[in-house]
């Protein structure tokens, strides 16, 4: 009896531990899949591949893993392995519309257009049929989430195939829809350029080329093609295209938040190139993010890469939330200013001010541009505006409002010059040029209340007080100028010697 009872207890304990072990295995597998999905979303492709292969070794045949591997190998341009994985997914799980779509893209990239067309057309029809039901993205089947996030790609790839098959009107319609649905502008315009050239609609091709000049990087050969109407070369160039595919496990917004924060952390650690890399990867998730484009433009501006900064700044203006456009216009003005193109800088600063009348950073910059052109009265007007609207230097920007209202955190990588301080300082110089010493003193003294260690203000005040025979104040300011590293140290010491020998 006792033995029977003990055997029963052992049996129950065995069941308990087996159940516990199964739960732990399941938990471990789910954690591994989360890790895989995170690596995929972050575009860490090698890490994601290793992770998914490990998951397959734990639970072969799990739905979606071969599909994810197919996508990853596709992105790494290992087309044979990509096809192998996608075919496995379709063998195991025949109703996988997204695997069929990825296979269609793969065939397209390999030049197997006859095989690609029905696969991509089928994907588009599935998307349209469910979209017509007006289901919210959150309520869609998982494969529909992918089609929802890739609707522009559906149009673009179908338009590409229609063009290859000679249906130029159908191709134009699909490419225009791709553009409307947010697919890569540059890729769409290159396809439209080729379509119009093949249709002999030269004026439309010229218009597309002008749009590309505003937003594109691949326009040089297109200019030659247009001037010679070289249709064959146009076809060749339009076929050299990479397809932007969003295969995301998490939401676009969530991924952008993570990638933006990772980029910010990298910048804060001094890993500038890593930060730039992460922001560029984030644009593969969504090109239409103001925050990512603006941050990229800002760091590239800081690095002196002005052409590249201009590209991302334009994108921030063209696709971003208009609420933030004044910041992008101001940055565009700074790019032109640094290039010495002051009239163009003025136009951009004015655009920023048109969108936010109280944007004192832009008012300060506008004053600086006027000053560089010798328009002193206009410079004085703008700097005076900053002084009068800054509340003693406390309100220097609307940066906090911008971060609070935005969906994503914005990092100001280039430290904004304190508009109030610099407006006071340069008003001081401006009044000195006009011979208004008392006004100059007032401005320099106010500037020093904000930055007490500024050597230029101290040096100029030393000279003014010396000219006014105020020996005590002159000595004080020359000493402060030297202590704080004035570039006019030699002159300041000479003035001090002269003052002390009197």
ABEGO torsion letter per residue (X at the ends): XAAAAAAAAAAAAAAAAAAAAAAAAAAAAAAAAAAAAAAAAAGBAAAAAAAAAAAAAABBGBBGAAAAAAAAAAAAGBAAAAAAAAAAAAAABABBAAAAAAAAAAAAAAGBAAAAAAAAAAAAAAAAAAAAAGBBAAABBAAAAAAAAAAAAAAAAAAAAAAAAGBAAAAAAAAAAAAAAGBBAAAAAAAAAAAAAAAGBAAAAAAAAAAAAAABAAAAAAAAAAAAGBAAAAAAAAABBBBBBBBBABBAAAAAAAAAAAAAAAAAAGBAAAAAAAAAAAAAABAABAAAAAAAAAAAAAAGBAAAAAAAAAAAAAABBAAAAAAAAAAAAAAAAAAGBAAAAAAAAAAAAAABAABAAAAAAAAAAAAAAGBAAAAAAAAAAAAAAAGGGABABAAAAAAAABABBBBBABBBBBAAAAAAAAAAAAAAAAGBAAAAAAAAAAAAAABAABAAAAAAAAAAAAAAGBAAAAAAAAAAAAAAGBAAAAAAAAAAAAAAAX
